[in-house]
């Protein structure tokens, strides 16, 4: 046992004392801060609305410009109302930072178009080459025409239906065309209702109507209305599955590279003269596990502190959700089992690899296996009782990820116990197989193949 602890301590210190480890440790929160800062700067330095002039092209288009202006204003008001309702539904009374809701609503309702007064010469231009030349001057950045326009919209009617021709200074920006298209749909709808004898105010009221939809469930925390508190466990389950996936990829890859490097430098042979192959593999798995736990603890403390400071009520709900029904213990059990399975597998593979190229050829198939639970996890969140999700949960390689995601939905106790037994039984088998393969690979220069791996399993324990 002492030798295992010494090897684990050596493995842990080999990475924990490096600058690269601490840089990678700070990478996630640093990128989180950078991402948030970029988002804030993007919102704060949002490009100004595009200057657009509306031109009524022909007598049949009379009044169309005013109708489009009204439609655009109505769309902005409805967007603001929808944003307000979405924020209220998502927060369910949870406090937000001062001004956050107002800023969110303002950003949604802010129009991307600035409708300016149409220049007299442009409004009076006769359709044809002269009008087109004038349009090009107003859209040209180097022209002395004032005001400079980002787009000019010619409104007309075709068979009584409103249509538009949009001239834009940018050949790739479709913002104006899309906004005008939506506005013309609203104009056509109102005109069609008016032609049918329906009061325009009724149409406006219908467009502005925002239904109130409240969700209820007997499984909610209150026994009735569904709140944010009820959604938190599902989000935690999905986060736990992704977190385990990240730890497996990070920790197991470190383990593979460590074993591969020590084999190529003949360090493994020296270690085998002082400890058994089982002790070396166990020490390495334990050392890298402690390394990943350091990363997890650092991120957890940093994220928890930030959450408590930013939103104490939400932090209390998260803590309550983790403790209710022992959810946190489910996550820990599946995390240990999943990490153990993949760690010993990567350690055994590393013992057969001499160069990074050897390891890269094996990472492809393993990554394809690891992608499967990520795809199914999204299905597990929406429909945890889906037959595909249930069947895949019994596959040991997928069990830790999928059951972590399903745990908040309270799967049957039989599935929980059965998948745990299957996962740890398979992990025990992997330890036995990987132990024999590790010893055989560490003491030979044979490249990994089905033949060499099978031979290692048959005779690796001698």
C-alpha positions in Angstrom: 0.0 0.0 0.0 2.9 2.3 0.8 4.3 1.8 -2.7 0.9 2.6 -4.3 0.8 5.9 -2.3 4.4 6.8 -3.2 3.7 6.2 -6.9 0.4 8.2 -6.6 2.2 11.1 -4.9 4.9 11.1 -7.6 2.4 11.0 -10.4 0.4 13.9 -8.8 3.5 16.0 -8.1 4.8 15.5 -11.6 1.9 17.5 -13.0 0.8 19.7 -10.1 4.3 21.3 -9.9 4.2 22.4 -13.6 3.2 25.8 -14.8 1.1 24.2 -17.6 -1.1 22.5 -15.0 -2.0 25.7 -13.3 -2.5 27.5 -16.5 -5.0 24.8 -17.6 -6.6 24.9 -14.2 -7.3 28.6 -14.7 -8.3 28.2 -18.3 -12.0 27.4 -17.8 -12.8 30.3 -15.4 -10.5 32.6 -17.4 -12.3 31.7 -20.6 -15.6 32.1 -18.8 -14.7 35.6 -17.8 -13.4 36.4 -21.2 -16.5 35.0 -22.8 -18.7 37.0 -20.5 -16.6 40.1 -21.1 -16.8 39.7 -24.9 -20.6 39.2 -24.6 -20.8 42.4 -22.5 -18.6 44.4 -24.8 -20.5 43.1 -27.9 -23.8 44.2 -26.3 -22.3 47.5 -25.2 -20.6 48.3 -28.5 -23.5 47.0 -30.6 -23.4 48.4 -34.1 -25.8 51.3 -34.7 -29.1 50.7 -36.4 -28.9 50.9 -40.2 -30.2 54.1 -41.8 -33.0 53.1 -44.1 -35.2 55.3 -46.4 -38.6 54.1 -47.5 -39.7 55.2 -51.0 -43.3 54.7 -52.2 -42.9 53.6 -55.8 -46.1 54.6 -57.7 -49.5 55.8 -56.6 -50.6 52.2 -55.8 -48.0 52.3 -53.0 -49.5 55.4 -51.3 -49.7 54.9 -47.5 -47.5 51.8 -47.6 -44.5 53.5 -46.0 -46.6 54.6 -43.0 -48.0 51.1 -42.6 -44.5 49.6 -42.7 -43.3 52.0 -40.0 -46.3 51.0 -37.8 -45.6 47.3 -38.4 -41.9 47.7 -37.4 -42.9 49.6 -34.3 -45.4 46.9 -33.3 -42.9 44.1 -33.9 -40.5 45.9 -31.5 -43.1 46.3 -28.8 -44.2 42.6 -29.1 -40.5 41.5 -28.9 -40.1 43.5 -25.7 -43.3 41.9 -24.2 -42.2 38.4 -25.1 -38.8 39.0 -23.6 -40.4 40.3 -20.4 -42.6 37.3 -20.2 -39.7 34.9 -20.9 -37.6 36.4 -18.1 -40.5 36.2 -15.7 -41.2 32.6 -16.6 -37.5 31.6 -16.3 -36.8 33.3 -13.0 -40.0 32.5 -11.3 -39.4 35.3 -8.8 -35.7 34.7 -8.5 -33.8 38.1 -8.0 -31.6 39.3 -10.9 -28.7 41.7 -10.8 -30.0 45.3 -10.9 -30.9 46.4 -14.4 -30.3 43.0 -15.9 -34.0 42.4 -16.9 -34.3 46.0 -18.3 -31.1 45.6 -20.3 -32.3 42.3 -21.7 -35.7 43.6 -22.7 -34.1 46.8 -24.2 -31.6 44.8 -26.3 -34.4 42.6 -27.7 -36.8 45.5 -28.5 -34.1 47.7 -30.0 -34.8 47.9 -33.7 -32.0 47.2 -36.1 -33.4 49.8 -38.6 -33.3 53.6 -38.2 -36.0 54.9 -40.6 -34.9 58.3 -41.8 -36.8 60.9 -43.8 -36.6 60.1 -47.5 -34.6 62.8 -49.4 -36.7 64.8 -51.7 -34.7 64.1 -54.8 -34.9 60.4 -54.2 -38.6 60.5 -53.5 -39.2 62.4 -56.7 -36.9 60.5 -59.0 -38.4 58.8 -62.0 -37.9 55.0 -62.1 -35.1 54.1 -64.4 -31.4 54.7 -65.0 -31.5 58.1 -63.3 -33.1 56.8 -60.1 -30.7 53.9 -60.0 -27.7 56.3 -60.3 -29.1 58.4 -57.5 -29.6 55.3 -55.3 -25.9 54.3 -55.8 -24.8 57.8 -54.7 -26.7 57.6 -51.4 -25.3 54.1 -50.7 -21.7 55.0 -51.6 -19.5 55.7 -48.6 -17.3 58.1 -50.6 -20.2 60.1 -52.0 -21.0 63.6 -50.8 -24.7 62.9 -50.8 -26.3 63.5 -47.4 -27.6 61.7 -45.5 -25.6 58.6 -46.1 -27.9 55.6 -46.3 -27.3 51.9 -45.5 -30.4 50.8 -47.4 -33.1 52.2 -49.6 -36.5 50.3 -49.8 -38.8 50.8 -52.7 -42.3 49.9 -51.8 -45.0 49.0 -54.3 -47.9 46.6 -54.9 -48.1 43.6 -57.2 -51.6 42.4 -57.8 -52.7 44.3 -54.7 -50.1 42.7 -52.5 -47.3 44.8 -50.9 -43.9 44.1 -52.2 -40.4 45.7 -51.9 -37.1 46.1 -53.7 -34.3 46.6 -51.2 -31.1 48.3 -52.2 -28.4 47.8 -49.6 -24.8 49.1 -49.2 -23.7 45.6 -48.2 -24.2 42.7 -50.5 -24.1 40.2 -47.7 -26.3 41.9 -45.0 -29.9 40.7 -45.2 -31.1 42.4 -42.0 -33.0 45.1 -43.8 -34.6 42.7 -46.3 -35.7 40.3 -43.5 -37.2 43.1 -41.3 -39.0 44.6 -44.3 -40.3 41.2 -45.3 -41.8 40.6 -41.8 -43.3 44.1 -41.8 -45.0 43.5 -45.2 -46.5 40.3 -43.9 -48.1 42.2 -41.0 -49.3 45.0 -43.4 -50.8 42.4 -45.8 -52.5 40.6 -42.8 -54.1 43.8 -41.6 -55.2 44.9 -45.0 -56.7 41.5 -45.7 -58.7 41.6 -42.4 -59.8 45.2 -43.1 -61.0 44.2 -46.5 -63.1 41.5 -44.8 -64.7 44.1 -42.6 -62.7 43.4 -39.5 -61.9 46.4 -37.3 -58.1 47.2 -37.5 -58.1 47.7 -33.7 -59.1 44.1 -33.3 -56.2 43.0 -35.5 -53.8 45.1 -33.5 -55.1 43.6 -30.2 -54.8 40.1 -31.6 -51.2 40.7 -32.7 -50.3 42.2 -29.3 -52.0 39.4 -27.3 -49.5 37.4 -25.1 -51.0 34.3 -23.5 -50.1 33.4 -19.9 -49.1 29.7 -19.7 -48.3 28.3 -16.3 -46.9 24.8 -15.9 -48.0 22.5 -13.1 -46.9 19.0 -12.0 -47.6 16.8 -9.0 -43.8 16.2 -8.8 -42.9 19.8 -8.4 -41.4 21.1 -5.2 -44.6 22.8 -4.2 -46.8 20.0 -5.4 -48.3 22.3 -8.0 -46.8 25.1 -10.1 -43.4 24.3 -11.7 -40.7 26.7 -10.7 -37.0 27.2 -11.4 -36.3 25.1 -8.3 -37.8 22.1 -10.2 -35.7 22.6 -13.2 -32.4 22.9 -11.3 -31.9 19.2 -10.7 -32.3 18.4 -14.4 -29.7 21.0 -15.3 -27.4 19.7 -12.6 -27.8 16.1 -14.0 -26.9 17.2 -17.5 -23.9 19.2 -16.1 -22.8 16.2 -14.0 -22.8 14.0 -17.1 -20.8 16.6 -19.1 -18.4 17.1 -16.2 -17.7 13.4 -15.9 -17.1 13.2 -19.6 -14.6 16.1 -19.3 -12.8 14.5 -16.4 -12.5 11.2 -18.2 -11.1 12.8 -21.3 -8.7 15.0 -19.3 -7.6 12.5 -16.7 -7.4 9.4 -18.8 -5.5 11.2 -21.5 -3.0 12.4 -18.9 -2.6 8.8 -17.7 -2.1 7.4 -21.2 0.6 10.0 -22.0 2.3 9.4 -18.6 2.5 5.7 -19.1 3.6 6.0 -22.7 6.3 8.5 -21.9 7.7 6.4 -19.0 7.8 3.3 -21.1 9.6 5.0 -23.9 12.2 6.4 -21.4 12.6 2.9 -19.7 11.3 4.4 -16.4 8.6 1.7 -16.2 11.3 -1.0 -16.1 13.0 0.7 -13.2 9.7 1.0 -11.3 8.9 -2.6 -12.0 12.1 -3.6 -10.1 10.7 -2.0 -7.0 6.9 -2.5 -7.2 4.5 -4.9 -9.0 2.7 -3.9 -12.2 -0.6 -3.8 -10.2 0.9 -1.4 -7.6 2.3 0.8 -10.4 -1.0 1.0 -12.3 -3.0 1.5 -9.1 -0.7 4.3 -8.0 -0.8 6.0 -11.4 -4.6 5.8 -11.5 -4.9 7.2 -8.0 -2.4 10.0 -8.6 -4.2 11.2 -11.8 -7.6 10.8 -9.9 -6.3 13.2 -7.2 -5.1 15.5 -9.9 -8.6 15.7 -11.5 -10.2 16.0 -8.1 -7.9 19.1 -7.5 -9.3 20.6 -10.8 -12.8 19.7 -9.8 -12.5 21.1 -6.3 -11.0 24.3 -7.7 -13.7 24.8 -10.2 -16.4 23.9 -7.7 -15.1 26.3 -5.0 -14.7 29.1 -7.6 -18.1 28.5 -9.2 -19.9 28.0 -5.9 -18.4 31.2 -4.4 -19.4 33.2 -7.5 -22.9 31.8 -7.4 -23.3 32.6 -3.7 -22.1 36.2 -4.3 -24.2 36.8 -7.4 -27.4 35.0 -6.4 -27.6 33.5 -2.9 -31.2 32.2 -3.4 -30.2 30.3 -6.5 -27.1 28.9 -4.7 -29.4 27.7 -1.8 -31.7 26.0 -4.4 -28.8 24.3 -6.0 -27.5 23.0 -2.7 -30.9 21.8 -1.7 -31.4 20.0 -5.0 -28.0 18.2 -4.6 -28.9 17.0 -1.1 -32.5 16.1 -1.7 -32.8 12.3 -2.3 -29.0 12.0 -2.1 -28.5 13.2 -5.6 -24.9 14.3 -4.9 -24.0 10.7 -3.8 -25.4 9.2 -7.0 -23.2 11.6 -9.0 -20.1 10.6 -6.9 -20.7 6.9 -7.3 -21.2 7.0 -11.0 -18.2 9.4 -11.3 -15.9 7.0 -9.5 -17.1 4.0 -11.5 -16.9 5.7 -14.8 -13.5 7.2 -14.1 -12.1 3.8 -12.9 -13.3 2.0 -16.1 -11.7 4.4 -18.5 -8.5 5.2 -16.4 -7.4 1.6 -16.3 -8.2 1.1 -20.0 -6.0 4.1 -21.0 -3.2 3.0 -18.7 -3.2 -0.5 -20.3 -3.2 1.1 -23.8 -0.4 3.5 -22.9 1.8 0.5 -21.9 1.7 -0.7 -25.5 2.4 2.7 -27.1 5.9 4.0 -27.9 5.1 7.3 -29.6 2.3 9.8 -29.6 1.4 8.5 -33.1 0.6 5.1 -31.6 -1.7 6.7 -29.1 -3.4 9.0 -31.6 -4.5 6.0 -33.7 -6.3 4.6 -30.7 -7.9 7.8 -29.5 -10.1 8.0 -32.6 -12.2 4.8 -31.9 -12.3 5.6 -28.2 -13.6 9.1 -28.9 -16.3 7.7 -31.1 -17.5 5.6 -28.2 -17.4 8.6 -25.9 -19.5 10.7 -28.3 -22.4 8.3 -28.1 -23.4 9.1 -24.5 -23.1 12.8 -25.1 -25.7 12.5 -27.9 -28.0 10.3 -25.9 -27.7 12.5 -22.7 -29.6 15.3 -24.5 -32.4 12.8 -25.2 -32.3 11.7 -21.5 -33.0 15.2 -20.3 -36.2 15.5 -22.4 -37.5 11.9 -22.2 -35.6 10.0 -19.5 -37.9 7.0 -19.9 -37.2 6.7 -23.7 -36.4 3.0 -24.5 -33.2 4.0 -26.2 -32.0 5.8 -23.1 -33.0 3.0 -20.8 -31.2 0.3 -22.9 -28.1 2.5 -23.4 -28.0 3.1 -19.6 -27.2 -0.6 -19.1 -24.1 -0.5 -21.3 -21.3 -0.1 -18.8 -19.3 2.3 -21.0 -22.3 4.6 -21.2 -23.8 4.0 -17.7 -22.0 6.7 -15.7 -22.8 9.5 -18.1 -26.5 8.6 -18.8 -27.4 7.7 -15.3 -25.9 10.9 -14.0 -28.2 12.7 -16.4 -31.2 10.6 -15.5 -30.7 10.6 -11.7 -32.8 13.8 -11.2 -35.8 12.2 -12.9 -35.8 9.5 -10.3 -35.4 6.3 -12.4 -36.6 3.0 -10.9 -34.5 1.7 -8.0 -34.0 -1.5 -9.9 -32.3 0.4 -12.7 -30.1 2.4 -10.3 -28.9 -0.7 -8.4 -28.6 -2.8 -11.5 -26.6 -0.3 -13.5 -24.3 0.4 -10.5 -23.7 -3.4 -10.1 -23.1 -3.8 -13.8 -20.8 -0.7 -13.9 -18.6 -1.8 -11.0 -18.5 -5.5 -12.1 -17.3 -4.3 -15.5 -14.8 -2.0 -13.9 -13.5 -5.0 -11.9 -13.1 -6.9 -15.1 -11.4 -4.0 -16.7 -9.0 -3.8 -13.8 -8.1 -7.5 -14.1 -7.7 -7.3 -17.9 -5.9 -4.0 -17.8 -3.5 -5.2 -15.1 -2.4 -8.1 -17.1 -2.1 -6.1 -20.3 -0.2 -3.3 -18.4 2.4 -5.7 -17.1 2.9 -7.4 -20.5 3.0 -4.1 -22.4 5.4 -2.5 -19.9 7.9 -5.3 -20.3 7.9 -5.6 -24.0 8.4 -3.6 -27.2 5.4 -5.1 -28.9 2.9 -2.7 -30.5 -0.7 -2.9 -29.5 -2.8 -5.3 -31.7 -5.6 -7.7 -31.1 -3.1 -10.6 -31.0 -0.7 -8.9 -28.6 -3.5 -7.7 -26.3 -5.1 -11.2 -26.2 -1.7 -12.8 -25.5 -1.1 -10.3 -22.7 -4.5 -11.2 -21.1 -3.7 -14.9 -21.3 -0.2 -14.7 -19.9 0.1 -11.2 -18.4 -0.2 -12.4 -14.9 2.7 -14.8 -14.9 
